Amino acid sequence: MPYYPRGYMGVDKIGRPVYIERSGFISPSKIWEVCSEEELWRSFYQSYEVLNKLHYMALSHVSGKQI
């Protein structure tokens, strides 16, 4: 979503994914024009599910331990 820039970028020293949210670039008025509150929450839930299913599994595989 171009009006709410956020995402995962790399890993920390322990191997956990690093989440970056560029709060200075958030445009609330544009967000509410494009989507509803329910759609925004759904987006958060989906990104959390992707984190759990893909990122943690892949990082655990690479590091050889449970992340």
Residue pairs with C-beta under 8 A, 6 or more apart in sequence:
1 31
1 34
1 35
1 43
3 26
3 27
3 30
3 31
3 34
4 26
4 27
4 31
4 40
5 21
5 22
5 25
5 26
6 19
6 20
6 21
6 22
6 47
7 19
7 20
8 17
8 18
8 19
8 20
8 51
8 55
9 18
9 20
10 17
10 18
11 17
11 18
11 59
12 18
14 67
15 59
15 62
15 63
15 65
15 67
16 59
16 67
17 51
17 55
17 56
17 59
31 40
35 43
56 67
59 67
60 66
60 67
